Amino acid sequence: MRIASPFHRWIVLTALLLALPACGSSTSNDKADTEISIPENEYGLQIVEDEDVYLRTVAEDPSKELVDLEQEIPGVRLDIRYATTDNFMRERLYPVAKAYLRAPAATALADAQQEFKELGLELKVFDGYRPYEVTEKIWKPYQNPDFVADPAKGSRHNRGCAVDLTLADETGEELRMPTGYDDFTEKAGHGYQDLPEEEIRNRDLLRAVMESHGFEALQTEWWHYDYVGWERFELLDLPLDGIPQAT
């Protein structure tokens, strides 16, 4: 049997080593081809505004699906002010009176609703997922980050992980709260105490139950709750009347 010379073995080894980077590069390119490309806006934020891109994120992670609250929570009461002119902008911002949340947030809200029902109460939802373009629109006249999200950062509403709501009795009548919805005064904050005892009690009850089901209160707005873990969900700019259904 012929024994290969050291020189011959060196040639073979060199050829194998030279082939390795090419293989590695091919694997890397294949991976890049499967990654979801999300464009950045003027602030450097990645905003999902394409239906196909949204559906691809949901295919990779079903928890990212936007869920219709009326389907997830039978009998839920909606009062979507942004679909009317009865809001602080005094103009219709949504084409339809719908409320969506990402799947786990919607499930958590359904659990909170069930607990309130056992107390003879119900949730009334003012807002859920909010398209990014609406956040841009309402920022322009106010630009107060305590009450309006800065589009340079994006809103947790834009991620489908924030909900605005209040409590109602079984007839749908709202319980007394410190202020009305979207009141931009210090009275709307959770720390404000110069209030009737009933309003403080109702505000605190809403907070206690919501936080026990995975939400966090926004300190400046008694009605606003963020779903814990919102950071992993992309900002969205899909129109409310065109939310694609995952199959």
N, C-alpha and C positions, 0 to 999 in steps of 0.2 A: 504494500500500500504506500502511495506517495505521501510524504509528509510535507505539508505546506511550509514554505520558508517564512521567516519573520516578516520579510518585506511584503509577501503575498497576504499574510494575515492583517498587516497594517492597512493595505489597500481595501480589503473587505470591510474592516471595522470603520474606516473613514467613510466609505460609501453608506454604511448603515446610519452613522451619526448624521451625515448630511441629509438623509431622508427624514429624520425625526422632526425637524422644524416644520417641514412641509406638511406632515401629518397633523402636528399640533395646530398649525395655522388653519387647516381645513376644519378642524373641530371647533375652533374659536369662531370662524366665519359662520358655521352652521348654527352655533348658539346665537350669534348676533342676528341671524336671519329670523329667529323665532322670538326675539325680544319685541315687546310692544313699544313702538315709538310714539311718544306723546309730545307734541310741540310745546314750546315755551312762549309765553306772552311777553309784553314789554317789561314786566316786572321780574322776569325769569321764573315764573311759575308755570308748571306743567298743568294744562287744562284739557280735560277730555271733552271734546265737543263733537266728535265723530261717533255715530252710532256703532259702526263696526268695531272701532277701538274699544268702546264701552263694553260691547258684547264679548270681546276677546278677554277683557279683564275679568268679566263674570265667569267665562268658561274656565279660566285659570283658578279663580277663587269665587265660588258661588255665594259667599257671604257678601260680596260686593254688589249683589243685585239690588236695585231700587224696588221696594215693595209698596204697593198701593195699600194705604192704611185701612181703607174701607173694606178691602178684601181680607186683610190680615186680622182686623179687629171688627167683627160683625157688630153693627149698631153704634160704632164710634161716631161721636158728634163732631162735625167739621164746621168751622166758621172762618173760611179762608178770606181774610180781609183784603189781601193783595189781589184777589180776583174781582174786587169791587173798587169803588172810589172811597169806601169807608176805611181809610188808612191815613197815616201821617203824610203821605205824599199826595193825597187827594187825587189819585189817578189809578187806573186799572193797570197793574203790573203783571198779572198772570192771565193767560188766555182761558184757563179752566180752573174750577174750584177743586183742586186735587191736592192730596198730601202724600208724599212718599218718604220712606226712610230706608237706609240700608238694611238688609235682612236681619242681622242680629239686633239692631236697634228697634226694629219693628216688633220683633218677638218680645224684647224686654218691655216695650211699651204695652203690649197686649197683656203681659203678666201684671204690670202696674194697674191697668184697667180692671183686671179681675179682682185685685185686692181692694180697689176703691168700690167696686160693685158690692163687695161683702160689707162695706160700710154704708151702703145706700147712696153712693155717689158715682159720678162718671167723669171721664175726661172730655174736655172740649178742646179740639186742636185748632190753633190759629195758623200754623205754618210748619212745614217740615223741610224737605229738600228745596233749595232755592237756586235757580240757575245763576251762574257767575255774572252774566250780563246784567241781571237785576241788582246784584250787589254793587256793581259799578254805577248803576243809575242812581241808587238811593244814597250813595256816598257823596256825590257831587254837591248837593245842597246843605249837607249837615257836617260831614267830616269830623264827627265826634266818636272816637273808637270805643268809648264807654257804652254806646248804644247802637252804633252802625259800624259794620265790619269794613276795614280798610282793604280795598281790592289789591293793594300791594302785598297783602298777606293772605287774602282769601278768607272765606267764612266757613265755619263748621256746618252751616246750612248748605254751603256749596258742596260739601262732602257727603251730604245725606245723613249726617250724624247729629243734627240739632233739631229740636222740636220746641215750638212755642205753644203753650197750652194753659188751661185753667181748670178749675173744678166746677161741676154743675150737679144739681140734684137730679133725681130720677125723672123730673118733668123737663129738664133741660135748662132750668133757671140757674144762672151762674151764682156761685157763692161770692160773698163780699171779699174783695182783695184790696190791698193798699192803694192801687191805682187801676186805671184801665190799661188795656193792652197798648204797647208802644208808647208809654208815657216816659218822656225823657227828663225826668226830675229825680232828685235824690230819694223821694218817697218810694220809688220803684225798687230800690236796693234792699237786699235781704237784711242789711244791718240797720235799717231805719226802724226805730221803735216808737216814735211818737204817733201811735195809731190806736184805734179801738182794738180791744182785746180780741174780738171776733176775727178781724182782718189778719192780725198776727197769727192767730190759731190756724186759720185756713191756709195762709202762706206757708207756715211751718209744717202743716200736715202734707201739703203737696210736695214740699222738699223732702220730707222724711221718707215718703213712699217712693218717690222717684229715685232718690239716691240709694235706696235699698234694692233697686232693680237695675243698677248699673249706669245711672246717669249722674252728672255733676251739675250743680246749679251755677248759673252765671251771677256773680255777686251784685251786679248793677241792675239786673232785670229779674223780677220774681217769676216771670212766665217762661224764661229761657233755660233749657236743659241740654247739655252735651252728652252724647254717649261716650263712655270711657273706651279709649282705644281708637278714637277718631283719626289719629295721626296716620294710620295705615291705609286710609281710603283717599283716593284721588279727588282733586277738585273737579267738578263737572259743570258743563255749560250746555246741558241738553234741555230743550224746551219741555215744559210740563205736559203739553199736549202731544208730545212725540217721544215718550219714554219707550224704547224698544223692549219687547218681551223676550227674555232668555228662553231657549227651548231645551 
